[in-house]
Amino acid sequence: MEREATMLTEEEVKHVAHLARIGLNEEEISKYQKDLYVMIKEVEKIKVEKAELNDRFLRLYSEFDNYKKRVSREKLDLIATASEKVIIDLLPVIDDYERAIAANEKAEDINAIKEGFNLIYNKLQQLLKRFDVEEVVAKGETFDTDFHEAITHFPTDKEEDKGKVIDVTEKGYKIKDKVIRFAKVVVAQ
């Protein structure tokens, strides 16, 4: 509801009367009234804008909170399904091991047993390749804390071997460029 510049509230009338008492002439009072009216309109406009902005903020905050919850659920689902895919792909390897163990109880040919285990090992290596899992190359390489974990140091007489990995006690693995298990190594000193 817009009011005209000449209509004043009781408070404004008291204020104008006060201005007249302190010696302002009618022209100055009229200018003051117009300025006051403009300021009141600006304050009302700012209050409306504030309410609109506050409403928008609350809606955005709510949407963002819902987004965070949805992303968190999706992330958990993704992790669960990724694990499921790996497990499903591992099951045939477990089946092969169970068949090999059962066959080994009656087997007399040691070469057939070795060949069976090599086939299963190669199948497992192919599975790891499908998931971009690579072995961290360690033996003969310069010791690097980004890929290797030194479990001991061993003295060497050869100067060119110092600081290099001379033995691997546990292989390391990485997925793409991220190390998922550091290689446990013996370093020449």
C-alpha positions as CSV (number, residue, x, y, z in Angstrom):
1,M,0.0,0.0,0.0
2,E,1.5,3.2,-1.1
3,R,0.8,6.4,0.8
4,E,1.1,9.9,-0.5
5,A,3.9,12.2,0.6
6,T,1.5,14.5,2.4
7,M,0.1,11.8,4.6
8,L,2.2,11.5,7.7
9,T,2.0,9.1,10.6
10,E,1.4,10.4,14.1
11,E,5.1,9.9,14.9
12,E,6.1,11.8,11.8
13,V,3.8,14.7,12.7
14,K,5.4,15.0,16.1
15,H,8.8,15.0,14.4
16,V,7.8,17.8,11.9
17,A,6.4,19.8,14.8
18,H,9.8,19.4,16.6
19,L,11.6,20.6,13.5
20,A,9.4,23.7,13.3
21,R,10.1,24.4,17.0
22,I,13.9,24.3,16.3
23,G,13.6,26.9,13.7
24,L,13.3,25.2,10.3
25,N,11.2,27.1,7.8
26,E,8.3,25.6,5.9
27,E,10.4,24.9,2.8
28,E,13.1,23.1,4.8
29,I,10.4,21.1,6.6
30,S,8.8,20.1,3.3
31,K,12.2,19.0,1.9
32,Y,12.8,17.1,5.1
33,Q,9.4,15.4,4.8
34,K,10.1,14.4,1.2
35,D,13.5,13.0,2.1
36,L,12.0,11.2,5.1
37,Y,9.3,9.7,2.8
38,V,11.9,8.5,0.3
39,M,13.9,7.0,3.1
40,I,10.9,5.2,4.5
41,K,10.1,3.8,1.0
42,E,13.7,2.6,0.7
43,V,13.6,0.9,4.1
44,E,10.4,-0.9,3.1
45,K,11.9,-1.9,-0.2
46,I,15.0,-3.2,1.5
47,K,12.9,-5.1,4.0
48,V,11.1,-6.8,1.2
49,E,14.4,-7.6,-0.6
50,K,15.8,-8.9,2.6
51,A,12.8,-11.3,3.1
52,E,13.1,-12.5,-0.5
53,L,16.9,-13.1,-0.2
54,N,16.4,-14.8,3.1
55,D,13.8,-17.1,1.6
56,R,16.1,-17.8,-1.4
57,F,19.0,-18.5,1.0
58,L,16.9,-21.0,3.0
59,R,15.7,-22.7,-0.1
60,L,19.3,-23.0,-1.5
61,Y,20.6,-24.2,1.9
62,S,17.9,-26.9,2.0
63,E,18.6,-27.9,-1.6
64,F,22.4,-28.1,-0.9
65,D,21.8,-30.1,2.3
66,N,19.6,-32.5,0.2
67,Y,22.3,-32.7,-2.4
68,K,25.0,-33.6,0.1
69,K,22.8,-36.4,1.5
70,R,22.1,-37.7,-2.0
71,V,25.8,-37.6,-3.0
72,S,26.7,-39.4,0.3
73,R,24.1,-42.1,-0.4
74,E,25.3,-42.5,-4.0
75,K,28.9,-42.7,-2.9
76,L,28.1,-45.5,-0.4
77,D,26.1,-47.3,-3.1
78,L,29.0,-46.9,-5.6
79,I,31.5,-48.3,-3.0
80,A,29.1,-51.2,-2.3
81,T,28.6,-52.0,-6.0
82,A,32.3,-51.7,-6.8
83,S,33.1,-54.2,-4.0
84,E,30.4,-56.5,-5.3
85,K,31.9,-56.4,-8.8
86,V,35.3,-57.4,-7.5
87,I,33.9,-60.2,-5.4
88,I,31.8,-61.5,-8.2
89,D,34.9,-61.6,-10.4
90,L,37.0,-63.3,-7.7
91,L,34.5,-66.1,-7.2
92,P,35.6,-68.1,-10.3
93,V,39.2,-68.0,-9.0
94,I,38.0,-69.4,-5.6
95,D,36.1,-72.1,-7.5
96,D,39.3,-73.0,-9.4
97,Y,41.3,-73.2,-6.1
98,E,38.6,-75.5,-4.6
99,R,38.7,-77.8,-7.7
100,A,42.5,-77.8,-7.5
101,I,42.6,-78.7,-3.8
102,A,40.1,-81.5,-4.4
103,A,42.0,-82.8,-7.4
104,N,45.4,-82.6,-5.5
105,E,44.1,-85.0,-2.9
106,K,44.2,-87.8,-5.5
107,A,46.8,-86.5,-7.8
108,E,50.1,-88.2,-8.2
109,D,51.6,-86.1,-11.0
110,I,53.4,-83.1,-9.4
111,N,53.8,-81.4,-12.7
112,A,50.0,-81.4,-13.2
113,I,49.6,-79.8,-9.8
114,K,52.1,-77.1,-10.6
115,E,50.5,-76.4,-13.9
116,G,47.1,-76.1,-12.3
117,F,48.3,-73.6,-9.7
118,N,50.1,-71.6,-12.4
119,L,46.8,-71.4,-14.4
120,I,44.9,-70.2,-11.4
121,Y,47.7,-67.6,-10.6
122,N,47.6,-66.3,-14.2
123,K,43.8,-66.1,-14.0
124,L,44.1,-64.0,-10.8
125,Q,46.7,-61.8,-12.5
126,Q,44.4,-61.1,-15.4
127,L,41.6,-60.2,-13.0
128,L,43.9,-57.7,-11.3
129,K,44.8,-56.2,-14.7
130,R,41.1,-55.7,-15.5
131,F,40.8,-53.5,-12.3
132,D,44.0,-51.6,-13.3
133,V,46.0,-53.1,-10.4
134,E,49.7,-53.2,-11.1
135,E,52.6,-54.5,-9.2
136,V,55.0,-51.9,-7.8
137,V,58.4,-52.6,-9.4
138,A,61.0,-52.7,-6.5
139,K,63.9,-55.1,-6.8
140,G,66.9,-53.3,-8.3
141,E,65.2,-49.9,-8.2
142,T,66.4,-47.0,-6.1
143,F,64.6,-46.9,-2.8
144,D,61.6,-44.5,-3.1
145,T,59.3,-43.8,-0.1
146,D,56.4,-43.1,-2.4
147,F,56.4,-46.8,-3.4
148,H,58.5,-48.7,-1.0
149,E,58.6,-49.4,2.8
150,A,62.1,-50.4,4.1
151,I,61.8,-53.1,6.6
152,T,65.6,-53.4,7.0
153,H,68.9,-52.2,5.7
154,F,71.7,-54.5,4.6
155,P,75.3,-53.5,4.2
156,T,76.9,-53.8,0.8
157,D,80.4,-53.5,-0.6
158,K,79.3,-52.3,-4.0
159,E,78.9,-48.5,-4.2
160,E,76.4,-48.7,-7.1
161,D,74.0,-50.9,-5.0
162,K,73.8,-48.4,-2.1
163,G,70.3,-47.0,-1.7
164,K,68.8,-49.6,-4.0
165,V,66.3,-52.3,-3.2
166,I,68.1,-55.7,-3.0
167,D,65.2,-57.9,-1.9
168,V,61.4,-57.7,-1.7
169,T,59.6,-59.4,1.2
170,E,56.1,-58.4,0.2
171,K,55.1,-57.1,-3.2
172,G,53.5,-53.6,-3.5
173,Y,50.5,-52.8,-5.6
174,K,48.9,-49.7,-7.1
175,I,45.7,-48.9,-8.9
176,K,46.6,-46.5,-11.7
177,D,48.9,-44.1,-10.0
178,K,47.6,-44.6,-6.4
179,V,49.6,-47.0,-4.2
180,I,47.3,-49.3,-2.4
181,R,50.0,-51.3,-0.7
182,F,53.7,-50.3,-0.4
183,A,56.3,-52.9,-1.3
184,K,58.2,-54.1,1.8
185,V,61.8,-54.1,0.9
186,V,65.4,-54.6,2.0
187,V,67.6,-51.7,1.1
188,A,71.4,-51.9,0.5
189,Q,73.4,-49.5,2.6
